[in-house]
Amino acid sequence: MANTFKLKTFEQGATAVNTNISTYTVPASTTTIIIGLTIANITGGSITVDAQIVSTTNDVTTNVSSYIGKDLPIPSGSALDVLAGKVVLQTGDTIVVQSDTLASVNISMSIMEIT
C-alpha cells in the first residue's frame, strides 16, 4: 500500500450560485483521508458555503449526503478551515462545496491517498 500526500486546489471561476464549485471523487482502489479543507472568500462581501460528503459505497444502503458544514458564513477576505479532524473517504465517495455567491471562493484540500 502506497501513501501519497496531495494538495487539490479549486478556483470557482464563473460557477453559478448553489451549484458544485468543486468535486473530488476518490479514485478506484483508493482510500482517501482529508487532512484539511480550507475555503477562502475572494469577494468584497460575506458569503455562505456548504461542504458535504456524497457517499455511494457499499457500506451504506442508499446514496448519502452528509454535511461537513452547512450555511457556513465567511466574511470578505477571510478563510475557513472546515474540518475539526480528519475524514476518511472510500472509493467513489465525493466531496462537494457550494457557495451562495457567484465566483466567490478558492478551495484548498490536503489529502492522503492510500492505494
Secondary structure, 3 states (H helix, E strand, C coil): CCEEEEEEEEECCCCCCCCCCEEEECCCCCEEEEEEEEEEECCCCCEEEEEEEEECCCCCCCCEEEEEEEEEEECCCCEEECCCCCEEECCCCEEEEEECCCCCEEEEEEEEEEC
